[in-house]
Amino acid sequence: MRDVLTVSTVNVNGLRAAAKKGFVEWLATTKADVVACQEVRAEASQLPASVVEPEGWFSVHAPSAVKGRNGVAVYSREEPAEVRIGFGEPEFEDSGRYLEVHFAKVVVASLYLPSGDVGTERQDEKERFMAAFLPYLVELRAKAAAAGREVVVMGDWNIAYDTVDLKNWRGNRKNSGFLPEERAWLGRVYTEAGYTDVQRRLDPEGPGPYTWWSYRGQAFDNDSGWRIDCQLATPGLAEKVVDVVVERAASYDQRWSDHAPVTATYDI
């Protein structure tokens, strides 16, 4: 009998709003064993009990110290053996950007990498985060391997790696999210840290499938999006991926976030 693990990641763009628009119903019907959320933007005390601890789920929430900002969470069918919030960098420990849960065979992490804006402090913050996070990814992989575990870090990476990962790549070459130095950093996550983008393992050509569409204009209807929500796994887990689905809403009015869930199944 196969041992199958299904994990999903989604930037909810405010969990209080998403819960009113369809997240609760989606969570009740998903086949995922673990769901990672980003941009929760709420503390547990601000959320209904049915969202903080839904029936049939264990949950871990890591809100930001700055109210209404960031925030990550993980829902799991099985209680984690260990939980870690943050990755040891003091500036980002209480920023609500990173959370990992450990199970017998796998470590699952929820990441909300900072978004930037060229020429501003936000871009500087993003660069500091990336500089600190890369060596942690190397360390995480090594420690997990020593414990007999694989790793999947999933979430909103806020970087499109290649031209097939965003519709209007020519017009975004000087914008945060598609800067040469950001793309080079993500390349180092693949080479130096040794993680695999499981979507591209199954679909190396693209274009897309995109995971985020601006609410402005006709971006969603025209499928003018970015593929920035990704699952990056250690090689042993990545080679066992059998399916990756971007759960794009059927229509604009059925969206409960400007991002779509990315759900992968691994035959472990």
C-alpha positions as CSV (number, residue, x, y, z in Angstrom):
1,M,0.0,0.0,0.0
2,R,1.3,3.4,-1.0
3,D,2.2,6.0,1.6
4,V,1.0,9.3,0.1
5,L,1.6,12.8,1.4
6,T,-0.3,15.7,0.0
7,V,0.7,19.3,1.0
8,S,-0.8,22.6,-0.1
9,T,0.4,26.2,0.2
10,V,-1.6,29.4,-0.2
11,N,-1.1,33.1,0.5
12,V,-4.5,33.9,1.9
13,N,-4.1,37.7,1.7
14,G,-5.7,38.2,5.1
15,L,-7.2,35.2,6.7
16,R,-10.2,37.0,8.2
17,A,-11.3,38.2,4.8
18,A,-10.4,34.8,3.1
19,A,-12.4,32.9,5.8
20,K,-15.5,34.9,4.8
21,K,-15.0,34.4,1.1
22,G,-14.4,30.6,0.8
23,F,-11.2,29.5,2.6
24,V,-13.1,27.6,5.3
25,E,-15.1,25.7,2.7
26,W,-11.9,25.0,0.7
27,L,-10.1,23.7,3.8
28,A,-13.1,21.4,4.6
29,T,-12.8,19.8,1.2
30,T,-9.1,19.7,0.5
31,K,-7.4,16.4,0.4
32,A,-4.2,17.9,1.7
33,D,-2.5,16.4,4.8
34,V,-0.7,19.7,5.5
35,V,-1.7,23.3,4.5
36,A,0.7,26.2,4.8
37,C,-0.7,29.7,4.8
38,Q,1.0,33.0,4.4
39,E,0.0,36.7,4.8
40,V,-2.5,35.7,7.6
41,R,-2.4,39.2,9.0
42,A,-4.2,38.3,12.2
43,E,-3.5,36.9,15.6
44,A,-5.4,33.8,16.8
45,S,-7.5,35.9,19.1
46,Q,-8.8,37.9,16.1
47,L,-10.0,34.7,14.3
48,P,-13.1,32.5,14.8
49,A,-12.4,29.3,16.6
50,S,-13.5,27.4,13.4
51,V,-10.5,29.1,11.6
52,V,-7.9,28.9,14.4
53,E,-8.5,25.2,15.1
54,P,-10.8,23.7,12.5
55,E,-12.3,20.3,13.2
56,G,-10.0,17.5,12.2
57,W,-6.9,19.8,12.1
58,F,-4.0,20.7,14.3
59,S,-2.8,24.3,13.8
60,V,0.2,26.4,14.5
61,H,0.1,30.2,14.0
62,A,3.1,32.6,13.9
63,P,1.7,36.1,13.8
64,S,3.9,39.2,13.2
65,A,4.7,41.4,16.1
66,V,3.5,44.3,13.9
67,K,-0.3,44.0,14.0
68,G,-2.0,43.4,10.6
69,R,1.2,42.4,8.8
70,N,2.6,39.2,7.5
71,G,1.8,36.1,9.6
72,V,2.2,32.4,8.6
73,A,0.3,29.3,9.8
74,V,0.3,25.6,9.2
75,Y,-2.7,23.2,9.5
76,S,-2.0,19.5,9.7
77,R,-4.1,16.3,10.1
78,E,-1.4,14.9,12.3
79,E,0.1,16.6,15.3
80,P,3.7,17.7,14.6
81,A,6.4,16.2,16.7
82,E,8.2,19.6,16.8
83,V,7.5,23.2,15.8
84,R,10.0,26.0,15.0
85,I,9.1,29.6,14.5
86,G,11.7,31.8,12.8
87,F,15.1,30.7,11.5
88,G,17.4,32.2,14.0
89,E,17.9,35.6,12.5
90,P,17.0,38.2,15.2
91,E,15.6,40.8,12.8
92,F,13.0,38.3,11.5
93,E,12.2,36.1,14.5
94,D,8.9,37.7,15.3
95,S,8.1,39.0,11.8
96,G,5.6,36.2,11.0
97,R,7.5,35.1,8.0
98,Y,8.7,31.6,8.7
99,L,7.3,28.5,10.5
100,E,8.2,24.8,10.3
101,V,6.6,21.7,11.6
102,H,8.4,18.3,11.9
103,F,6.8,15.0,11.3
104,A,8.4,11.5,11.2
105,K,9.5,11.6,7.6
106,V,9.3,15.2,6.6
107,V,9.8,18.8,7.7
108,V,7.2,21.2,6.2
109,A,7.8,24.9,6.3
110,S,5.6,27.9,5.5
111,L,7.5,30.9,4.1
112,Y,6.4,34.4,3.4
113,L,9.6,36.0,1.8
114,P,9.4,39.8,1.9
115,S,8.1,41.6,-1.1
116,G,10.3,44.5,-2.2
117,D,10.2,47.8,-4.0
118,V,13.3,48.9,-5.8
119,G,15.1,51.8,-4.2
120,T,13.3,51.6,-0.9
121,E,13.9,50.1,2.6
122,R,11.5,47.3,1.7
123,Q,14.0,46.1,-0.9
124,D,16.8,46.3,1.6
125,E,14.8,44.3,4.0
126,K,14.2,41.6,1.3
127,E,17.9,41.4,0.6
128,R,18.8,41.0,4.2
129,F,16.2,38.3,4.6
130,M,17.5,36.4,1.6
131,A,21.1,36.7,2.7
132,A,20.3,35.2,6.1
133,F,17.8,32.6,4.8
134,L,20.1,30.9,2.3
135,P,22.6,29.5,4.8
136,Y,19.7,28.4,7.0
137,L,18.2,26.4,4.1
138,V,21.6,24.6,3.8
139,E,21.6,23.9,7.5
140,L,18.0,22.8,7.5
141,R,18.6,20.2,4.8
142,A,21.7,18.8,6.6
143,K,20.0,18.5,10.0
144,A,16.9,16.9,8.5
145,A,19.0,14.4,6.6
146,A,20.8,13.5,9.8
147,A,17.4,12.8,11.4
148,G,16.2,10.8,8.4
149,R,13.8,13.4,7.2
150,E,13.2,15.2,3.9
151,V,12.2,18.9,3.7
152,V,9.7,20.9,1.7
153,V,9.7,24.7,2.1
154,M,6.6,26.1,0.5
155,G,5.0,29.5,0.4
156,D,5.1,32.9,-1.3
157,W,8.8,33.3,-2.4
158,N,8.0,36.7,-4.1
159,I,10.5,35.9,-6.9
160,A,9.7,34.7,-10.4
161,Y,12.7,32.7,-11.4
162,D,12.5,32.6,-15.2
163,T,10.7,34.3,-18.1
164,V,8.2,31.4,-18.1
165,D,7.2,32.3,-14.5
166,L,5.4,35.6,-15.3
167,K,3.4,36.8,-18.2
168,N,4.8,40.3,-18.7
169,W,8.5,39.5,-18.0
170,R,9.8,42.1,-20.4
171,G,8.1,44.9,-18.5
172,N,9.2,43.7,-15.1
173,R,13.0,43.3,-15.6
174,K,13.7,46.3,-13.4
175,N,11.0,45.5,-10.8
176,S,11.3,43.7,-7.5
177,G,10.3,40.1,-7.9
178,F,12.2,39.7,-11.2
179,L,15.5,41.5,-10.6
180,P,18.6,39.7,-11.9
181,E,20.0,39.5,-8.4
182,E,16.8,38.0,-6.9
183,R,16.7,35.4,-9.6
184,A,20.3,34.6,-9.1
185,W,19.7,34.1,-5.3
186,L,16.9,31.7,-6.0
187,G,19.2,29.9,-8.4
188,R,21.6,29.4,-5.4
189,V,18.7,27.9,-3.4
190,Y,18.6,25.3,-6.2
191,T,22.3,24.8,-6.6
192,E,24.1,25.6,-3.3
193,A,21.2,24.6,-1.0
194,G,20.1,21.7,-3.2
195,Y,16.4,22.2,-3.3
196,T,14.1,21.3,-6.2
197,D,11.1,23.3,-7.5
198,V,8.7,20.4,-7.8
199,Q,6.4,22.2,-10.2
200,R,9.2,22.6,-12.7
201,R,10.3,19.0,-12.1
202,L,6.9,17.9,-13.6
203,D,6.5,20.8,-16.0
204,P,9.9,22.2,-17.0
205,E,8.7,24.2,-20.0
206,G,5.9,26.4,-18.7
207,P,4.6,29.0,-19.2
208,G,3.2,29.3,-15.7
209,P,1.0,28.0,-14.3
210,Y,0.7,31.3,-12.5
211,T,-0.2,31.5,-8.9
212,W,-0.8,35.2,-8.3
213,W,-2.8,37.8,-10.3
214,S,-3.2,41.4,-9.4
215,Y,-6.7,42.6,-8.4
216,R,-6.1,45.5,-10.7
217,G,-7.4,45.5,-14.3
218,Q,-8.1,42.3,-16.1
219,A,-5.0,40.4,-14.8
220,F,-7.0,37.3,-13.7
221,D,-9.3,37.1,-16.7
222,N,-6.3,37.5,-19.0
223,D,-4.2,35.1,-17.0
224,S,-1.5,37.8,-16.7
225,G,0.0,36.5,-13.5
226,W,3.2,35.5,-11.7
227,R,4.3,32.1,-10.5
228,I,5.7,33.0,-7.1
229,D,4.0,30.4,-4.8
230,C,6.2,27.4,-4.9
231,Q,7.1,24.1,-3.2
232,L,10.8,23.6,-3.0
233,A,11.8,20.1,-1.7
234,T,15.0,18.2,-1.0
235,P,16.0,15.9,-3.8
236,G,14.8,12.7,-2.1
237,L,11.3,14.1,-1.7
238,A,11.2,16.0,-5.0
239,E,11.8,12.8,-7.0
240,K,8.7,11.3,-5.4
241,V,6.3,14.1,-6.5
242,V,3.6,12.6,-8.7
243,D,1.3,15.6,-9.1
244,V,1.2,19.4,-8.7
245,V,-1.9,21.4,-9.2
246,V,-2.5,25.2,-9.1
247,E,-6.1,25.5,-7.8
248,R,-7.0,28.5,-9.9
249,A,-10.5,29.7,-9.2
250,A,-13.1,29.0,-12.0
251,S,-13.9,32.7,-12.2
252,Y,-12.9,36.1,-10.8
253,D,-15.9,36.3,-8.4
254,Q,-15.0,32.9,-6.9
255,R,-11.6,33.9,-5.7
256,W,-11.0,34.2,-1.9
257,S,-7.4,35.4,-2.3
258,D,-5.4,37.0,-5.1
259,H,-3.2,33.9,-4.9
260,A,-4.2,30.3,-5.7
261,P,-3.4,27.2,-3.6
262,V,-0.5,25.1,-5.0
263,T,-1.1,21.4,-4.0
264,A,1.4,18.7,-4.5
265,T,1.2,14.9,-3.9
266,Y,4.3,12.9,-3.0
267,D,4.4,9.1,-3.2
268,I,6.7,8.6,-0.1
